[in-house]
Amino acid sequence: MSNFTDYCKAVFANRITLGGFLLPAAYAASKIARSSLELQLFNENDAIFIPIMLGSHLALVSTNAGTETLEIYKKTRAHLEKHGKVDKRFFNTVKKAGTYCDEAGYQLAIREYHRKKKREELSKRISLNPFYIPTLARCLC
């Protein structure tokens, strides 16, 4: 289950992959909403069908359906858990082509790591002082 949730995080971090998945889904939903009585969902005479499918296919192929983002995310997360910090030198050694996909996975791991550290710090404060009431700004990590 962890691999699936990691993949979903990578897809949402990589906006191009997310668009590749959502474009046909949004098109199908709009077709269903507009003509719920029609039996044929996709009509070859529909002028927008082919560009949407080609755009979706291009987005998913160009990003390898989010697998590069996922790979960099996992490597960066493991490095952060082991060393506690990461710099651009690490990114330059792990990246494949220096693409948007690599950067998205790298940034996702860093954001998650900082959120985790903030949550741990907050739970430590609460455990040390049971009367500690965090402000709204500190809770929104």
C-alpha positions in Angstrom: 0.0 0.0 0.0 2.9 2.3 0.7 4.1 2.1 -2.9 0.7 3.1 -4.2 0.4 6.1 -1.8 4.0 7.1 -2.8 3.0 6.9 -6.4 -0.1 9.0 -5.8 2.0 11.7 -4.1 4.4 11.7 -7.0 1.6 12.1 -9.5 0.1 15.0 -7.6 3.6 16.6 -7.3 4.2 16.3 -11.0 1.5 18.5 -12.6 2.2 17.3 -16.1 1.5 13.7 -15.1 -1.6 14.8 -13.1 -2.9 16.6 -16.2 -2.3 13.5 -18.3 -4.5 11.5 -16.0 -7.1 14.1 -15.4 -7.7 15.3 -18.9 -9.4 12.2 -20.3 -11.3 11.7 -17.0 -12.6 15.3 -17.1 -13.6 14.9 -20.7 -15.4 11.6 -20.0 -17.2 13.1 -17.0 -18.3 16.1 -19.0 -19.6 13.8 -21.7 -21.5 11.8 -19.2 -23.0 14.8 -17.5 -24.0 16.4 -20.8 -25.6 13.3 -22.4 -26.4 10.7 -19.8 -29.0 9.1 -22.1 -26.5 8.5 -25.0 -25.1 5.1 -25.2 -22.0 6.1 -27.1 -19.6 8.0 -24.9 -16.9 8.8 -27.4 -17.9 9.8 -30.8 -15.3 9.9 -33.5 -17.0 13.0 -34.9 -16.3 14.9 -31.7 -13.6 17.4 -32.7 -12.0 17.6 -29.2 -11.7 13.9 -28.5 -8.5 13.3 -30.5 -6.6 16.4 -29.3 -7.5 15.5 -25.7 -6.3 11.9 -26.0 -3.1 12.9 -27.9 -2.4 15.6 -25.2 -3.0 13.1 -22.4 -0.8 10.5 -24.1 2.0 13.0 -24.7 1.9 14.1 -21.1 2.0 10.6 -19.7 4.7 9.4 -22.1 6.9 12.4 -21.6 6.9 12.0 -17.8 7.0 8.2 -17.9 3.7 8.3 -16.1 5.4 9.7 -13.0 7.9 7.0 -12.4 10.9 9.3 -12.6 9.3 11.6 -10.0 8.6 8.6 -7.8 12.2 7.3 -8.1 13.8 10.7 -7.2 11.3 11.1 -4.4 12.2 7.8 -2.8 15.9 8.4 -3.1 15.7 11.9 -1.6 13.4 10.7 1.2 15.9 7.9 2.1 18.8 10.3 2.0 16.9 12.7 4.3 16.0 10.0 6.8 19.6 8.8 6.9 21.5 12.2 6.9 18.8 14.7 8.0 19.7 17.2 5.2 20.1 17.4 1.5 21.8 19.9 -0.8 22.0 20.5 -4.5 25.1 18.3 -4.8 23.0 15.3 -3.8 20.3 16.3 -6.4 23.0 16.7 -9.1 24.2 13.2 -8.4 20.8 11.5 -8.4 19.0 13.3 -11.2 18.7 11.6 -14.5 18.3 14.4 -17.0 17.6 17.4 -14.7 14.0 17.5 -15.9 10.9 18.9 -14.2 10.1 15.4 -13.1 13.3 15.1 -11.1 12.8 18.5 -9.5 9.2 17.7 -8.6 10.2 14.5 -6.7 13.1 16.2 -5.0 10.9 19.1 -3.8 8.2 16.7 -2.7 10.6 14.8 -0.4 11.9 18.0 1.1 8.4 19.4 1.8 7.3 16.1 3.4 10.5 15.9 5.5 10.0 19.4 6.9 6.3 18.7 7.6 7.3 15.6 9.5 9.9 17.5 11.6 7.3 20.2 12.4 4.8 17.6 13.6 7.4 15.8 15.7 8.5 19.1 17.3 4.8 20.0 18.0 4.1 16.6 19.6 7.3 16.9 21.7 6.1 20.3 23.0 2.7 18.9 23.8 4.2 15.9 25.6 6.5 18.1 27.7 3.7 20.5 28.6 0.2 19.1 28.6 -1.2 22.6 29.0 0.5 23.8 25.8 -2.1 25.2 23.4 -0.6 25.7 19.9 -1.8 28.7 17.9 -3.4 28.2 14.6 -0.4 29.4 12.7 1.8 26.7 14.3 -0.7 23.9 13.6 -0.9 24.6 9.9 2.2 22.7 8.8 
